[in-house]
Amino acid sequence: MPYEAPTHTVERSLRATTGAKIVAGIDEVGRGAWAGPVTVCAAVTGLRRAPKGLTDSKLLTPKRRTELAAVLDGWVTCHALGHASPEEIDAVGMTAALRLAAVRALEALPVVPDAVILDGKHDYLGGPWRVRTVIKGDQSCVSVAAASVLAKVRRDAMMAELGGTAAEYAPFAFDDNAGYPSPVHRVALEEWGPTPHHRLSWAYLDALPRWRHLKKTRVPAPPGAPEDGVQLGLDF
């Protein structure tokens, strides 16, 4: 499917309007998974021409994503990953977990960004960073697209590694579904119940009578706080 290549339009705009010299693009992966962490990548790319074929990771085949990630690893000025664990997601909810992971990624960068481009319409990061939200930024902004690919490839590899650490994880096929609710994953949950790497505060447990007692109840967010809206796992 043809698509428009991402540009540096937003990065240039931030430089012109705010004086920012270092701009980081941020994207996440794992928001809709039922198992594993949520992972955020922060990438600083400068204004150099992007590698051919760069776009939102969801528009690329696994093979092409892996090839492109290898190129990006040496092409970006710098990048860093941050993760929030299933236990943290259960404890604080997805919105706060995304902020944890994003802060960890930003703080792991060898430079301090003057501004951040965040994929989507909701600023889950907030101060002290200067944030510009961009809907479909992973398709339109070079730095966010780079972060998208790097985050997806690394988290997929983490989940594949996890799937091979114990024989009891094999039925869940984490190497194939990366913790998202694929048919094989759903069947394994019904038969074996959740692993220590599953998110136990999520609604999928309501449909599993044998394992419903394992569900964790999280303290509701304060009035006016954004809803997570991610428990259906629809971005697989």
Solvent accessible surface area in square Angstrom, and as a share of the most:
residue,aa,sasa,rsa
1,M,202,0.90
2,P,130,0.82
3,Y,91,0.35
4,E,156,0.70
5,A,74,0.57
6,P,12,0.07
7,T,69,0.40
8,H,20,0.09
9,T,90,0.52
10,V,25,0.14
11,E,4,0.02
12,R,128,0.47
13,S,38,0.25
14,L,3,0.02
15,R,87,0.32
16,A,87,0.67
17,T,99,0.57
18,T,48,0.28
19,G,52,0.50
20,A,4,0.03
21,K,157,0.67
22,I,53,0.27
23,V,8,0.05
24,A,0,0.00
25,G,0,0.00
26,I,0,0.00
27,D,9,0.05
28,E,36,0.16
29,V,17,0.09
30,G,0,0.00
31,R,69,0.25
32,G,3,0.03
33,A,0,0.00
34,W,18,0.06
35,A,0,0.00
36,G,2,0.02
37,P,18,0.11
38,V,0,0.00
39,T,0,0.00
40,V,0,0.00
41,C,0,0.00
42,A,0,0.00
43,A,0,0.00
44,V,8,0.05
45,T,2,0.01
46,G,22,0.21
47,L,55,0.27
48,R,110,0.40
49,R,223,0.82
50,A,25,0.19
51,P,21,0.13
52,K,188,0.80
53,G,25,0.24
54,L,4,0.02
55,T,0,0.00
56,D,3,0.02
57,S,6,0.04
58,K,129,0.55
59,L,75,0.37
60,L,18,0.09
61,T,83,0.48
62,P,93,0.59
63,K,145,0.62
64,R,80,0.29
65,R,24,0.09
66,T,79,0.46
67,E,73,0.33
68,L,1,0.01
69,A,9,0.07
70,A,75,0.58
71,V,78,0.45
72,L,0,0.00
73,D,88,0.45
74,G,72,0.69
75,W,38,0.13
76,V,12,0.07
77,T,83,0.48
78,C,17,0.10
79,H,54,0.24
80,A,11,0.08
81,L,47,0.23
82,G,3,0.02
83,H,58,0.26
84,A,0,0.00
85,S,37,0.24
86,P,12,0.08
87,E,98,0.44
88,E,49,0.22
89,I,1,0.01
90,D,10,0.05
91,A,71,0.55
92,V,67,0.39
93,G,3,0.03
94,M,3,0.01
95,T,33,0.19
96,A,45,0.35
97,A,0,0.00
98,L,2,0.01
99,R,91,0.33
100,L,65,0.32
101,A,0,0.00
102,A,0,0.00
103,V,25,0.14
104,R,95,0.34
105,A,0,0.00
106,L,7,0.04
107,E,126,0.57
108,A,61,0.47
109,L,13,0.07
110,P,104,0.65
111,V,50,0.29
112,V,121,0.70
113,P,10,0.06
114,D,63,0.32
115,A,0,0.00
116,V,0,0.00
117,I,0,0.00
118,L,1,0.00
119,D,30,0.16
120,G,24,0.23
121,K,168,0.71
122,H,83,0.37
123,D,59,0.31
124,Y,15,0.06
125,L,1,0.01
126,G,24,0.23
127,G,49,0.48
128,P,123,0.78
129,W,47,0.17
130,R,118,0.43
131,V,37,0.21
132,R,79,0.29
133,T,47,0.27
134,V,26,0.15
135,I,117,0.59
136,K,128,0.54
137,G,0,0.00
138,D,8,0.04
139,Q,59,0.26
140,S,51,0.33
141,C,0,0.00
142,V,2,0.01
143,S,1,0.00
144,V,0,0.00
145,A,0,0.00
146,A,0,0.00
147,A,0,0.00
148,S,4,0.03
149,V,0,0.00
150,L,12,0.06
151,A,0,0.00
152,K,32,0.13
153,V,33,0.19
154,R,97,0.35
155,R,0,0.00
156,D,39,0.20
157,A,38,0.30
158,M,46,0.21
159,M,1,0.01
160,A,39,0.30
161,E,100,0.45
162,L,27,0.14
163,G,14,0.13
164,G,69,0.66
165,T,95,0.55
166,A,29,0.23
167,A,92,0.71
168,E,114,0.51
169,Y,21,0.08
170,A,69,0.53
171,P,50,0.31
172,F,3,0.01
173,A,23,0.18
174,F,2,0.01
175,D,105,0.54
176,D,114,0.59
177,N,0,0.00
178,A,7,0.06
179,G,0,0.00
180,Y,7,0.03
181,P,12,0.07
182,S,9,0.06
183,P,104,0.65
184,V,83,0.48
185,H,0,0.00
186,R,111,0.40
187,V,99,0.57
188,A,3,0.02
189,L,2,0.01
190,E,98,0.44
191,E,91,0.41
192,W,154,0.54
193,G,2,0.02
194,P,24,0.15
195,T,13,0.07
196,P,100,0.63
197,H,55,0.25
198,H,3,0.02
199,R,0,0.00
200,L,32,0.16
201,S,13,0.08
202,W,6,0.02
203,A,43,0.33
204,Y,13,0.05
205,L,0,0.00
206,D,68,0.35
207,A,81,0.63
208,L,16,0.08
209,P,100,0.63
210,R,147,0.54
211,W,52,0.18
212,R,116,0.42
213,H,139,0.62
214,L,68,0.34
215,K,70,0.30
216,K,95,0.40
217,T,135,0.79
218,R,63,0.23
219,V,126,0.72
220,P,114,0.72
221,A,57,0.44
222,P,97,0.61
223,P,141,0.89
224,G,86,0.83
225,A,36,0.28
226,P,64,0.40
227,E,156,0.70
228,D,31,0.16
229,G,78,0.75
230,V,16,0.09
231,Q,52,0.23
232,L,122,0.61
233,G,6,0.06
234,L,149,0.74
235,D,63,0.33
236,F,132,0.55
